[in-house]
Amino acid sequence: MKIAVCVKQVPDATVHKKIDPATKRLDRFGEAALNPTDLNAVEEALRIKEAAGGEVVLVSLGPEKAVESLRKALAMGADRAVLVADEGAAGSDLLGTSRALAGALERVEADLVLFGQASSDGDGAVLWAAVADRLRRPLISQAASLEVGDGTITGKRQTEHGYDVISAPLPAVVAVSDAINEPRYPSLKGIMGAKTKPQETISLGDVGVDAGAAGEAGAKTTVLELGPPPSRGDSVKIEDDGSAAQKILDYVVERRLL
Ligand SMILES: Cc1cc2nc3c(=O)[nH]c(=O)nc-3n(C[C@H](O)[C@H](O)[C@H](O)COP(=O)(O)OP(=O)(O)OC[C@H]3O[C@@H](n4cnc5c(N)ncnc54)[C@H](O)[C@@H]3O)c2cc1C
C-alpha cells in the first residue's frame, strides 16, 4: 500500500513567535521543526506499512529549508519525501495550500493520504477537508484508531458520547488525532540512513498550479489587522528577588483563593 503523509515545517515550539509587521505574516526564518501532531500521522503510516508492506511518502509545501524537518520523518522510517518549494507559494492561504498539496498528491497516487490533526502555527484544522474535496476522496477526520481492511479503511473518532466508527473505501484521506499513537524516536541508524533517502523538491508548475492560484496572489483571505491580546487590568507582575513564593502566597491568601 502506498501511503502519503502531509507534514509541515513550523516554528520550533521553544522559539518566541514573531509576526512580520510588513507582510502581517508569521516570521518563519528562525529555528524550525516538524509540526508535532504530524509525527502521529508519520507513526501511523509506518505501522500500516510494517503490517501490510508498501511505501511511505512525505508530502510538504514550504520553503526549501523545510527539507531539514522532513529528514526527521525520513529518519523515523519514511521512504522518500516530496517538497513543493516555490517563492510564488509564500503567503498561501487555505486555497493555495490545498491546491498545491492536492496537485502533489495526485502525482504520488497514494492509496491512503494521512494528515496530522492541526499545525501549531496555522491551527485551522480544515486543510485535510479541502484537500480531500479537491481529490474527490472520502475523508475520516479525528481518527483515534485506524484499521486497514480489504480495500477499505475504518477509523474510530472520539466524540462527546463515545466513538463514531467510520469506514471508507480506499483511496481515502484520513486526519489522525494525537491520541492515535506515541510517535517513535528516530534510531541512530535511521538518522544516518535519512541522508541518502530520495528527496524531491518541485515547483508549483510541477504540480499543475499556475502563478496566481497560490501564494499571496491566489489568497482569498486578507489579514486586516494584528495586535497583542488585550491586557488583563487585574494582573500583577511579581519579579523574583528571592521572595516571589511568599508574594504569590500572600496574593492568593488575600483574595481567599486558598
Ligand atoms: C493570508 C494568509 C497568509 C498565509 N501565509 C502563509 C505562509 O506564507 N506560509 C504558511 O505556511 N502558512 C501561511 N498561512 C497559513 C496557511 O494558509 C494555513 O496554515 C494552511 O492553509 C493550513 O490550513 P489549516 O490551518 O486548516 O491546517 P492546519 O491546521 O495548519 O494543518 C492540518 C494538517 O494539514 C497538514 N499541513 C498543513 N500545512 C501543510 C503544508 N504546508 N504542507 C504539508 N502538510 C500541511 C498537516 O498534516 C497538518 O497537521 C497563511 C494564512 C493566511 C490566512
The ligand as an ORCA input file, in Angstrom:
! r2SCAN-3c Opt
* xyz 0 1
  C      -3.486     35.447      4.465
  C      -2.800     34.195      4.889
  C      -1.456     34.017      4.546
  C      -0.789     32.843      4.937
  N       0.516     32.681      4.612
  C       1.177     31.556      4.934
  C       2.530     31.313      4.569
  O       3.170     32.170      3.953
  N       3.109     30.135      4.939
  C       2.421     29.184      5.654
  O       2.981     28.109      5.955
  N       1.148     29.370      6.013
  C       0.506     30.520      5.677
  N      -0.781     30.714      6.057
  C      -1.450     29.675      6.837
  C      -1.898     28.566      5.887
  O      -2.713     29.039      4.887
  C      -2.655     27.522      6.680
  O      -1.820     27.053      7.698
  C      -2.963     26.359      5.751
  O      -3.939     26.738      4.860
  C      -3.336     25.156      6.514
  O      -4.740     25.146      6.826
  P      -5.239     24.744      8.263
  O      -4.831     25.844      9.211
  O      -6.651     24.384      8.173
  O      -4.483     23.406      8.557
  P      -3.509     23.156      9.684
  O      -4.256     23.085     10.972
  O      -2.410     24.163      9.544
  O      -2.904     21.738      9.295
  C      -3.661     20.487      9.307
  C      -2.733     19.425      8.795
  O      -2.500     19.672      7.407
  C      -1.153     19.337      7.069
  N      -0.499     20.537      6.578
  C      -0.737     21.839      6.900
  N       0.036     22.651      6.183
  C       0.813     21.866      5.410
  C       1.831     22.112      4.468
  N       2.242     23.349      4.164
  N       2.422     21.052      3.856
  C       2.037     19.786      4.143
  N       1.070     19.497      5.030
  C       0.472     20.512      5.646
  C      -0.536     18.763      8.335
  O      -0.712     17.369      8.321
  C      -1.338     19.409      9.426
  O      -1.337     18.645     10.625
  C      -1.475     31.868      5.686
  C      -2.818     32.049      6.023
  C      -3.471     33.198      5.642
  C      -4.903     33.363      6.026
*
